[in-house]
Amino acid sequence: VADDGEEARWRNRTLSFESSDPETEKPAGLTKPHRQQPRPDKLQESWNSLSLFNQSHRGRITNVNMEGDVLDDYLSASKRSKTVESTKEEEEVPDTMEEIFEIPVLPYGRELRINIRTTWGDRHYVGLNGIEVFSSTGQPVKIAKITADPADINVLPDYNSDPRVVTNLTDGVNRTRDDIHMWLAPYTANGNHFICLTFQQPCKVAMIRIWNYNKSRIHSYRGARDIEITLDKSLIFKGEIAKASGLLQGDLDSFGDTILFTTDEDILEAMAQYDETYEGDVEDFDDEEEAPFERPRTADKGKQTVTGDRPFTTANLGERQMATQQKQQQIQQQQLQSHTLADVREPRPDAYQGQVLQLNFTGTWGDPHYLGLTGLEVLGWEGDPLTLSPGMLSASPRDITVLPGYEDDTRTLDKLVDGSNVTTADEHMWLIPFNEGEGHVLTIDLGQPQYLTGLRFWNYNKSREDTYRGAKVVHLLLDGQVISPPEGYLIRKAPGNCNYDYAQDISFSQSPASRPVKLSSQPLELSVRQSKLMNEEASQDYEPLIMPCGFVFELQLLSTWGDPYYVGLNGLDFYNQDGDQVQLTQNNIAAYPESVNVLPGVEGDVRTPDKLIDGKNCTNDGKHMWLAPVLPGVINRVYVIFDQPQTVSMIKLWNYSKTSGRGVKEFGVLVDDLVVYNGILGMVPTTRGILPTCDAPTPYHTILFTDDDAIAQRERHTVIRYFHPTFYPVLPVPHPLSLPFFLHHGNQVPDDQDVKMTDDNRVMAHHRQPKKTSVDQALRPTTSVTEAGRGIYRR
């Protein structure tokens, strides 16, 4: 940088040069230069000095307003000496920022047209994430039709199935970095790029929100910059749209611009009720690390197996690897068969030998009049069901036909062995009259002595209300000898639906560890955990149910982090009252919908519920994840099912990491249909490891159901924290690994609920949460992760 003395010397040299030129006008107020003419070498030195200064500092000087400066006059004269063509080219570049445009108030119309004139620097492509339009009523404007010119990137040669089409702009998924929710088109400098929206009805426009292209920090330069908006051919906006940040965190200014056409407080308040943008807002932090840039293919095709605009994602195994796994499974099956045959002659503590088995049902799940079952199997030596026929069964009372008026009822004894067990049709169920304190005996005569290891029940499952007719307690006798514990065996209540195979296995094991647990009739006590830690509070900021105990733990997945078509998880772990991990098998896990295999045309996808318990949770490999479709009007559920009541002190969850937008956001936990927790699960960030090829581990999130200080202290960095919307306590300093999830997503509040207040059946007040628009199922992107040799399991 030139100092003051050097600048004065340059000015003196310039004055000396200009005084020798008769055509140069002498600036006013300057002292008279020396009469002595400079030497030729000094003149050349001045020229060289000025040229060097012009090349090095011209950018700084031309941006500084110093009128009357001699050096500025020289640079202006030098600029006028350029050719006329370059001057014309500069004059043709419009400067929209200097133009002042007055935005109208509540413009009225039906045809909205957006003309994108420039991008933020990309010379080849222009794109957007989304467009939102709100009317003067505060509600989002319903779009009847959306088109673009150029339509999208598929107008280019060799592009015919790219998912970044113009309809993505109104799919409601705007805060995203996923290509399938963006629009991209070829860009032509100084050209027009139109987006036309046709409303279902003409209306007054109160607000337009433009979500700029946000695929990454690099690709955000493809976003729109200078735009013009017309409504029924009347110009309503002309200006610049902010560039997106390329990240998922930050306020609205980090994703684009909001254009208001009113300042009316009533309209703004009405829009706030229907605007869902702020529900997903998270705070931005300066220490957020940027994900390393990995240059993607601009087509985003992958391997296409279907026609149309549906992208295909796959992570298939190689044929050699699949063949190896098939061979390993065959070897394991052979070893299991040989091991079973070898053990036939060895005594087993959980096997009884007998011919006549009696089941005495002494209680229901609440119905005082009827008791029923859907199906029953007797397990033999190898755990396989024995063949039963209706002739082997007898009961007292036999069935519902013993009551007057029920002679033609189809719920007879033979339905227990008809093979239709996972059903809600009562014509495949058995029902008898129930009297408290009396015996209700079902007798099975096997015809000859058999080795028995257990029973398998399908309880009464006609409907959610009728499940209380199901059997609750059963006492067993084999050839007159009692083989059940004194309190009997506890039979699990049916779910009232067919979301999963609700069969329950009861083993005759004599091991004390496997004896049935007696459920207390008293409700579990709710208490607020009081932390004794002084330095760092490890407690949860909600009131947990201490040590819930039950048969079925249900996770209701209420929303995702942006994907409207799929939801998934990497894995889950359950821990008992001692803090030890509960070993789960394939019979313990189920989901509804089960997986993406329920979709038409999809089969063999390996992302099934059993992957939730395979132990490989910190991974980005889709072969170790669970994924299911999000269907209209259906709540996605994950079931963890136990044959005996299980006490749980802690649950660990790993969110879906392959495509973070498909991860679970809002969820709830139910134990035997009772809600014990509601919260928000943090999204897996896109930040990778130090090396581009090294992925960061997928962290887990913990739900605590214990007041044990040791467990709470150990899991203090991963506990899912929930805050009441009117109270935000001071947060402890989190662990660095949990920073992106705990700070960004730990303080979110679930959506409002529908509330109706009545007095004598008369509605006094009603608050209804605005319903979210359902997505077009025809635009569901196809996804597949296949693998040969999948094992078959009961649930």
N, C-alpha and C positions, 0 to 999 in steps of 0.2 A: 504494500500500500504506500502510495507516495506521501511524503511528509509535506508540511507547509512550505518549507524552503524549496523543495523540488518543484512543487506546483508553481511557485512564483517564478522560478527560472524558466519553466515551460511557457508561462504567459509572456514573459519578457521576450523570449525568442520568437514567439508568435507575433507579437507587436512589431518587432523589428522586421520580420518578414513582410507583414501586411503594409507597413509604412512605405516599403519600396515598391508596392504595387499601386499604380495610380487608380485602378478601377475599384479598389477595396475601400469601402467607406470607413472612416475612423470612428470608432465608438465614442459616444459622448462621455465626458468625465474622466478620460484617461490622460495621463501625463504625456507630454510630448517626448517622443523617442529621440535618441541621439542621432545627429545628422550624419555621422560616419556610417557608410554602407558596410554591412557585414561581409566578411571574406567568403569566398566560395566554399571553403571547407566548413566554415561555421554554418552556412546556409544548408549544406547537405546534412550536417549533423542535426540541425533542427528538424529537417524533413524526416530523417530516420527516427529521431526521438518521438515525434508526433505519430508517426506510423506505428511504432511499437506500442505506444500508449493507447492508440486507437484499437489495436488488436487485442490488448490485454484487458482493458477496462471499459470498453465501449458499452457493454451490457449494464454496468453500474451507472455510468454517467447519463445514459439516455433515459434512465428511470428516475433521475433526480431533477427536480424542477429548479434550475438556477438560471433564470432568464437574465440576459445581458452579459453573461460570462463569455469571454473571448474564445475559450476553447469550445464552448457549445456552438458559437457562431461558425467556427471552423468546421466542426463536425456536421453542422447543418448545410454548409456550403458543399462539403464533401458528399453529403447525401444527395444534393440536388444535381450533382454531376453524374449520377447514374443514368442508365438508359431509360427511355420512356416506357418500354415494355415492363420492366420490373416495377416501375411506379404504378402502372395500371393494374398489375397483378396484386399489389398490396392494397389498392383501393377497392378491389373486388371482394376482399375478405370481409364479411359482415361482423360487426362487433355488437352482438345482441346484449351484452352486459350493460353497455352504455345507454341502450334504449329503455325508456321508462314506459311501462304498460300498466294501465289501471285495471285491476281485476273487477269484473262486474259482481253485483250482489244477487245471489240465487238465480243464476241463469236457468231458463226453462227450455226444454227440448227433449228429443228422443235419440237423435243420431250424434254420438260422440266420436270425434276423430282426433287422433293424436299423430302428429307428424314429427318424427325424430330427424333433426337436421345434422347433428354431429354426435360423436362419441367422446369418451374421455381419453382417447388416444389410439385405440385400435383402428387400424386402417382397413380391416377385412370383415369384421363381424360387429353386429349390434344386437343387444339382447336386454331382456327385462325378466324379473322374477314374478311380478304380479301387478295387478291393477285393482284398486278398490274404489267404488263410487257410493256415496251416501246421499240420500235425498233430504229434503227439508223436514221430513217426518222423523229423521234420525235413523231410519232403517237402511240397510244396504239395498242398493238398486238391483233389481233382478235383471240379469242380462239374458236377452233372447238370442243374440247372435254375436259372435266375435270373429273378425277376419283381419287379415294383414296383407300388405303389399310392400315388399315381397312376403309371401306367406310364411316361410321358415327356411331353414338351411337345406331342406330337401329339394329346393328348386335348383340346387347346384348339381352338376354331374356327379355320379357315384354316390349320391345321398338320396336314399329312398325310404329309410326306416328310422331316421333319427328321432328320438322322442321329444326333442325340444320344439314343440309346436305351439301355435298361438293360443290354443284352448287351455294350456297350462296357466295362462295369466289369470284365469278366474277359477282355478281349482281350490282356492282357499289356503294353499300351502305356500306361504310367502317368505317366512323367515327360515331359509334353508340354503344348503349348498348342493342339493341333489339335482342333477341335470333333468330328471324326469318331471320336475315342477317348474321348468324355466322355458323361455322362448328365445330362440336365436335365429338370426337371419343374416344374409350377406349384406355388407355395408358398402355404399357407394359414396365417395366424397362429393359434397355439394349436391347430393341427391335427396329425394324424399323417401321416407320409410313410414308408411301409414299403418296405424292400428285403428280399426273401426269397431265400435261397440254399439249395438242396437238394444235399447231398453225395451222391456215388455210393455211399458206404458210411459208416455211423456211425464216428466216430473221436473221439479226444481232441484238443481244440483247444489248441495251444501258443502261437499268436500270430495276431493279426489286425492287418493294416495298412490304414489308411484313407487313400487319396490324395484330398485335397480338391480342389474345383473350382479350376482353375488357368489359365483361359483368358487372363486378363490381371490386372493389379493392381486394376483397377476391378471386373472381374467376379468376382474372388476372394471378394467379399462375398456371392456366391450360395452359397458353400460351407456345409456342415453345421457346426453349432456344438455344441448340446446333443443327444446321442443316447442311446438305450437299446438294448442288444443282448441278445437272448434266444436260448438254445439249447435246443430242444425245450421251449419255454415257460418255461424257468428263466432268470431274470435273471443275466447274467454280467458286464455292464458298464453303468455309468451315469455319464456325465460329459461333458466338453467336448473337442472335437477342434480342434486348431490350424488356423488359417486358412492357406491356401497363399499363397505370396509373389507369384504371378503371373509368375514368371520361370522360366528353365530351369536356372539355376545355384543351387547351395546344397546343404546336407545334407538329410537326411530330414525334419528339423523344418521345413524350408521348404516342404514339400509336404503335410503332414498329421501323423498320429500313428501310432505303433506300440504296440499293446496286448499285453503279455506275460502269459501265464497260467502261467508256470513260471520258476523260476530254476535249474533243473537244468543243470549245465554240459554234460553229454553231449547233451542235447536242443538246447541253444543251439549247440553245435558242429555238430551234424547239420544244423540249419537254415542255418547259415552256408555249408555246402557247396552247398545247393540254392537259396539266396537270391541272385538275380541282380541285386538292386538296387544293390549296391555296385560292380558292374562298370561302371556308368555314372556313378558319382559324380564330380563335379568340384568344385573349390574355388570358393568365392564370394569376390568381391573388392569392397571398399567403393567402388572407383572405377568399378564397372560402371554404365554409363549406362542409364537406363530408356528403353525404346522409347516414342515418343510415342503417346498413346492415340488410336486411331481407332475411333469408335463403330461397331460392326458391326450389320448387320441381324440381329435375333434369330432369324430363321428359317433363315438360311444356305442358302437354296434355290438361288439363281442361276437359270439356265435349265434346266428339267427336260425331258429328252427320253426318259427311261425311267421306268417306274413302280416303286413299291416304296420302299425306304429307302436307295437309293443316291444320294448327292449327285453333282451334275454340275458340273464346273468347266470353263470354256472361256475362251479368249482369241482369238476368231475375228477374222480380218481383215475389213474392210469389202469389199463387192462391188466398189466402184470401185478399191480398192487391188489386189485380186486380178486384176481385168481389166487394170490397168496392168502388173502383173508378167508376166502371160501375154503381153501385147504385146511387152514388152521381151525376153522369151525367144525369141519368134518372130523378132524383128529380129536377135538374136545368132546364131540358127541360120542365118538367111539370109546373114549376113555371113561365118559360118564356111564355108558351102558355096561362096560366091563366092571366098573366099580360097583354098580348097583347089583349085578349078578353075583359078585363076590360077597356082598354084604347080606344076601338073602338068608344065609344060614346063621348069621351072627345075631344075638339077642339085641333088641332095641327097647330103650326105656319108655318111648312114646308110642308103643304099639300094644294093643290088646287083642286077644283072640276070643272070638265068640260068634254066636249065630243070631241071637235076637237082641236087637238094639231098641231101647225105649227112650223117647224124648218127651219129657214132661215140661210143658210151657206154663210158667207161673206168673207171667206179667206181660203187659203190652207197653208201648211207649206213650200211653195216655188215654186210649180209647177204652171206656168202661164196658162196652157191649160186644165188640168183635175182636178176633185175633186171626191173623193170616200170614201166609208165606207165598212167595212167588216160585221158588225152586229150592231143591235140596239134593245134595250129592254126598255119598259116603266114600271117604278116601281110603284106599287099600294100602298095602305094604309099601309100594313105591310112590305113594302120594297121588296115584291116578284114581279117578272115580270108578267105583264098582258099577256094574250094570244092574239097574233097578227097573222093575216092571210094576204096573199098578197092582198086580196080584200079590206082591210082597208087602203092600202097605195096608194098614188098618189104623183107625183112629177113633177116639172117644172124647167128644162127639165127632162123628165122621166128617161132616161138612155142614154147610149152611142149609142144605136141603132138609135137615131134621126139624127146622122151624116151620110152622104152618105158613103157607103162602109162598114158600121158597122151593117148592118141589122141583121146579124146572130151572133153578139157578145153575149156571154153568161153572161156578167156582167150587168144583168138587175135588176130591182127594187125588185123583189121577193126574191133576194138572201139575203136581209137584215134580213129576218125572217126565213131562212131555217135551222137555228140551228147550222150551221158550222161556228163558229166564230174564234176559235183559229186555224188559218190556214195560209198558204202562197199561196194556190191555188186560182188564181183569178176567177175561175169559181164559187166561193162562195162569190164574192164581187160585190158591186154596184159602177158604175163609170158613171159620167156625164161630159159633156164639161163645162169648167169653164171660165167665163169672169169677169175680175176685175171690180167692181163697180156695177154689176148687181145682181139681186136676184136669189137664187138657193133654192127653197122652197120645202120641203118635208112635206106632210100633212098626218096625221094619224087620221082617224075617228073611234072612239071607239064604235060607235053605240048607246051609252047611257052615261049619265054623270057618271064619275068615279072620285074617289079621287086619285090624283097623288102626289107622293113625290119626284120623280127624274127620271133621265134617265141613261142608261148604254150603253156606246159606245165601239165598237171595231173598231179602225180606220183602214184605208187602209194599208195592210200588205203584199203586193205581194213580195217585196224585200226591201233591205235597201235603194236602190236608189228610188224606187217607193213610199216609205213612205212619200215623200214630196208631193204626191198627196192627202194625207189625209186632212180631214177637220180640221181647226184650231179654228175658231170662229163661234159660233152659237147663234142666237137670237131666243127666244121662245115667242109664243103667244098661249094662251088658250082661245078658243071661242072669239077671237079678242082682248083679253086683254094681254098686255105685262107682262110677269112674269119673265123675265131675267133682269139682271142689264144693265145699259146703254151701257157698253162696251161689253156686251155679255158674254157667258161662253167660257172658253178656253178648247179645246179638246186636250188631250195628243197625241203626235205623236207615231205611232206604232214602235216597235223595228225592224221590218223587219225579224223576226225569230219567232219561237214558243218555245223559251226557258222558257217562263212562260205565264200565262194567263194575257194578257195585257188589260183586261177590265178596263174601267174607270167609276166610279160612280159620277154623278153630282147631288147633292141634291138641292132641291128648298128651302132650309132653308133661312129664312129672317134674321138670326142672322148676325150682321156685322162681327163677328169673322170668320164666315164660308163663307163670300162672296169671289168670285174669286179674285185672285191677278193678277194685270195686269203686264205682263212681259215687261221690257224695251227692246226696239230694239237695244240699245247700248250694246256693249260687256262689260262684267264685267271687272273692272279695276284690273290689277295685281300690287301689291305693296309689298315692303319688310317691314316687321314689325320692327319698331325701339323700342327697349326696353328702358324704363326710369329707370329701377331698377339699383341701383349702387352696391349693395352687391352681388347679385346673378342674373345672366342673365337668364331670363325665356323664351326668344324667341326661336323660332325654327331656325335651321340652313339650311333652304331652303326658297324659295320664295312661300308662299302659296297664293292661290286664296282667296281673302277676301270675306267672306260670300257668297259662291256659292248658287245659287237658281235654282231649277229645279224640274222636275217630277220624274225622275228615277235616283237614286244613285246606281251605279254599282261597286262592288268590284271584280276585276279580280285577282284571286289567281294563281300566276305564278309558284310557287314552294313550296316545303315543307322542313322540317328540316331533311329529310333523307328517309322517307317512300315513295317508288315509286308507291304505290297502292292506298293510301287514303289520303284525306286532310279534315280538320275539324276546327271548331271554337266552343268556349263555348258560346259566346254571343256578342252582340253589342248594343250600345246606341247612339241615335242621339239627338242633342241639337239645339234649335232654336236660332234666333238672340239675344234673351234676356238671353241666357244661361240656359233656362229651358229645361228639358228633353221632347222630343216628344214622346207621347204615341203611340206605334206601335201595330197593330193588325195582325192577321194572313193574312188579305188581303193586308198588306203592305210588306210582306216578301216573297221572292221566291229564288230559286237557280237552277242552271243548271250545271251538272246533279243534280236532285233534292235531292237525298240521295242514300244510299246504296241499297235501294229498287229497283233501276233500274237494278241491276245486276240479271242475270238469277238465279233462285232458291232462291232469297232473297225476303221476304215479311214480313210485320209487324214490321220492325225495327223502333224504336221510335226516332231515331236520325234524325229528319226531320227539315226543315228550321224554323218551328215555335218555336223550342227550342232556337233559337238565341235570342228571345225576351220574354222568359218566366220569366226573371228577376233573374234566379238562375245561375249566371255566375261563382262565386267563388266556384267551386265544382269539384270533381273528379268522380262524378256520371255520367255515360254515358247517363242516361235518360234525362239529361238536356243539351245535346250537339247536334251539327249537324255534320254529317259525310257523305262524298260523295266519290265515286271512282274517281281516276285519270285515265282517258282514253286516249289512244293514239290520238294525234292531236286535243285534246279538251281542251280549257281553262276553268277551273272551275270558276264559277261566282256566286256571291250573289247579289240579287237585293233588294233594298228598294224602294218601289213604292208608290207614293203619287197621289191622285186624283186632288190635287191642287198644284201649285208650292210651294215648301218648301225651306225656307232659313235655312242653317245649319252653325253653328259657331264652332261645335266641334263634333268629332266622337270618341267614346271609343270602343276598341276592346279587347276581352278576347280570347287568343289563346287556342287551343285544349290541355287539360291537362291530359286526360285519358291515352294517349300514345303520349308523347311530340314530337316524331319524325313525327307524322302526322299533327302537327301544321303548320300554314301558315308561310312561310318565305318571299319571294318577292311577293309584291302585288301592285296593282294600284287602284285608285279611279277615276271613271268617273261620270260626271253629264250630263245627256242627251247626251251621246256619246262623251263628251269633257273631256280630261284627266285633272284632277286638282291636282293629287298627285301620286307620286311613292315612295316606301320605303320598308323597311324590318321590319317585325314584330318579336319581340323577342320570343324565344322559352321558354316554361314553364319548369323550372328546375325540377329535380327529388328530390330536397331537401324537406324534410318533416318538420313537427313541432318538438317541443321539445320532445314530447312523440312519440314512434313508431306508435301509433294508431291515432295520431293527424296530419292531413295534413295541410301544410301551405296554406294560402289563395292564390288563383290564381290572380296575379295582372293584371290590365288592362293597355293598352297603348292608348295614346291620340293623335289624329290628330287635330291640331288647324287650324281653318280657320277664325280667328278673330285677331284684333290688340288690343283687350280690355286687359289692363294690369291686371285687377282683375282676369279675367279668366286665363290668362297666368300664373300669380303668383300662383294661386290655383293648377294648373295642371303641375307645372314646373318639378315635379319629374317623371311624366309619359309620357311626350311628346316624341314621336318618333323622334329621331334626325337623320338627314341625312347629310353626309359630302361629299363635292366634293373630288374626288380621289386625286387632287393635292393640297388640302388645308385642314389641320387638325388643327382647333383652339384649344386653351386650354380649357379643359372641366371644368365646375363647379363641385363641390363636390356633388354627388347625394345622394338621400335619401337611407338609408341602405336597405329598402325593394326593391328598384329598382336596386340595385347593380348588381345582376346576369344578368339582362336583358339589362340595359342601357349601362353598360361598355362592356359587351361581344358582344352585337349584334347591338349596336347603331351606330357603325362606319363602317358598312358593305356597300359595293357598289354593286349595281345590276350588272348582267352580261352585257358584251359588246353586242352591237346591230350590226346587219348586216348593213353595210354602202356601198352604191354604188354611185360613182361620175361620172356624165355623161356630155358630151359636144356635143350638136347637136345629141342627141341619140347615141353617141358613148361612150362606157364605158372607162373612163380614169383611174379609180382606184376602187378596190373592196376589202373590208374587210369583211370576213364572219366568224362569230363565229362558232367554231366547234360544230357540232350537237351532242347532247347527244344520246347515244344508248338507244333505247326503251327497256323497261323491258318485260319479258315474261309474258303475261297476264294469261297463264295457271298456273302460280305459285302464283297467287293472293291469299293471305290468307283470309279465310272466317271470317267474323266478324258479330256479331248479338247482339242487345239489344232490346228485345221485351217487349211489354206491351199491354194488352188487353184494348179495349174500346177507341181507338184513335178517336178523333173528326175529322169530315170531313169538310174541308173548301174549298173555291172557288179556291184559288191559292195554 
